[in-house]
Amino acid sequence: MQLLNEITIAESVEGIEFYAFWESRNLYTLNLLRPSSMGITQILYGNPMLWNWNTINVYVLDAASETAYKAGENWVEYASRIQVKPI
């Protein structure tokens, strides 16, 4: 089980690259960042609070469940259940 404030994945949803992390203050929010839109091609693990630009907040009904915690390992399966609308 990963920490809620840890960056968990760097995958793509419909061809758009996202970095995602669970909002530590709200178990039902998954934050998706698009660093490539800022011309940044690589981000190392660190404090996600520094990466608050171009953030997409997604309300996830089962964020407190085991399924959500495993999202980083099974992103392809889990992403199909998340509706993402780029800003």
C-alpha positions as a Markdown table, in Angstrom:
| # | Residue | x | y | z |
|---|---|---|---|---|
| 1 | Met | 0.0 | 0.0 | 0.0 |
| 2 | Gln | 1.4 | 3.3 | -1.0 |
| 3 | Leu | 1.3 | 6.6 | 0.9 |
| 4 | Leu | -1.6 | 8.8 | -0.2 |
| 5 | Asn | 0.6 | 11.7 | -0.9 |
| 6 | Glu | 3.1 | 9.8 | -3.0 |
| 7 | Ile | 3.2 | 10.0 | -6.8 |
| 8 | Thr | 2.0 | 6.6 | -7.8 |
| 9 | Ile | 1.9 | 6.5 | -11.6 |
| 10 | Ala | 3.1 | 8.1 | -14.8 |
| 11 | Glu | 0.9 | 6.7 | -17.5 |
| 12 | Ser | -1.5 | 7.9 | -20.2 |
| 13 | Val | -5.2 | 8.2 | -20.4 |
| 14 | Glu | -6.4 | 8.5 | -24.0 |
| 15 | Gly | -2.9 | 9.5 | -25.1 |
| 16 | Ile | -2.4 | 12.2 | -22.5 |
| 17 | Glu | 0.4 | 11.7 | -20.0 |
| 18 | Phe | -0.4 | 12.2 | -16.4 |
| 19 | Tyr | 1.3 | 12.0 | -13.1 |
| 20 | Ala | -1.2 | 11.0 | -10.4 |
| 21 | Phe | -1.2 | 11.0 | -6.6 |
| 22 | Trp | -3.9 | 10.6 | -4.0 |
| 23 | Glu | -4.8 | 13.8 | -2.2 |
| 24 | Ser | -3.7 | 13.2 | 1.4 |
| 25 | Arg | -6.4 | 15.5 | 2.8 |
| 26 | Asn | -9.3 | 13.9 | 0.8 |
| 27 | Leu | -9.3 | 10.2 | 0.3 |
| 28 | Tyr | -11.8 | 10.6 | -2.5 |
| 29 | Thr | -9.7 | 12.8 | -4.7 |
| 30 | Leu | -7.1 | 11.7 | -7.3 |
| 31 | Asn | -4.9 | 14.5 | -8.6 |
| 32 | Leu | -3.7 | 14.2 | -12.2 |
| 33 | Leu | -0.9 | 16.4 | -13.4 |
| 34 | Arg | 0.2 | 17.1 | -16.9 |
| 35 | Pro | 3.9 | 18.1 | -16.7 |
| 36 | Ser | 4.3 | 17.7 | -20.5 |
| 37 | Ser | 2.1 | 20.7 | -21.0 |
| 38 | Met | 4.7 | 22.8 | -19.3 |
| 39 | Gly | 7.5 | 21.4 | -21.4 |
| 40 | Ile | 8.7 | 19.2 | -18.6 |
| 41 | Thr | 9.6 | 15.7 | -19.7 |
| 42 | Gln | 10.6 | 14.1 | -16.4 |
| 43 | Ile | 9.7 | 14.6 | -12.8 |
| 44 | Leu | 11.4 | 12.8 | -9.9 |
| 45 | Tyr | 9.5 | 11.7 | -6.8 |
| 46 | Gly | 9.2 | 14.5 | -4.3 |
| 47 | Asn | 6.7 | 16.8 | -2.7 |
| 48 | Pro | 3.5 | 16.7 | -4.8 |
| 49 | Met | 2.4 | 20.0 | -3.3 |
| 50 | Leu | 5.0 | 21.7 | -5.4 |
| 51 | Trp | 3.3 | 20.3 | -8.5 |
| 52 | Asn | 0.0 | 22.2 | -8.3 |
| 53 | Trp | 0.0 | 23.5 | -11.8 |
| 54 | Asn | -2.5 | 22.2 | -14.4 |
| 55 | Thr | -4.0 | 19.9 | -11.8 |
| 56 | Ile | -7.1 | 17.9 | -12.6 |
| 57 | Asn | -9.1 | 16.7 | -9.6 |
| 58 | Val | -11.1 | 13.5 | -10.0 |
| 59 | Tyr | -13.7 | 12.4 | -7.6 |
| 60 | Val | -13.3 | 8.6 | -7.1 |
| 61 | Leu | -16.1 | 6.8 | -5.4 |
| 62 | Asp | -14.1 | 3.9 | -4.1 |
| 63 | Ala | -10.9 | 5.8 | -3.3 |
| 64 | Ala | -10.8 | 4.4 | 0.3 |
| 65 | Ser | -11.0 | 0.8 | -1.0 |
| 66 | Glu | -8.2 | -1.6 | -1.7 |
| 67 | Thr | -8.8 | -1.2 | -5.4 |
| 68 | Ala | -7.9 | 2.5 | -5.3 |
| 69 | Tyr | -4.7 | 1.8 | -3.4 |
| 70 | Lys | -3.6 | -0.6 | -6.1 |
| 71 | Ala | -4.3 | 1.9 | -8.8 |
| 72 | Gly | -0.6 | 2.3 | -9.4 |
| 73 | Glu | -0.1 | -1.4 | -10.1 |
| 74 | Asn | -3.2 | -1.8 | -12.2 |
| 75 | Trp | -3.6 | 1.6 | -13.8 |
| 76 | Val | -4.8 | 0.3 | -17.2 |
| 77 | Glu | -7.7 | -1.5 | -15.5 |
| 78 | Tyr | -8.5 | 1.3 | -13.1 |
| 79 | Ala | -8.2 | 4.2 | -15.5 |
| 80 | Ser | -11.0 | 2.8 | -17.6 |
| 81 | Arg | -13.3 | 3.6 | -14.6 |
| 82 | Ile | -12.1 | 7.2 | -14.2 |
| 83 | Gln | -13.7 | 9.9 | -16.3 |
| 84 | Val | -10.9 | 12.4 | -17.1 |
| 85 | Lys | -11.7 | 15.8 | -18.6 |
| 86 | Pro | -8.5 | 17.7 | -19.4 |
| 87 | Ile | -8.5 | 21.4 | -18.5 |
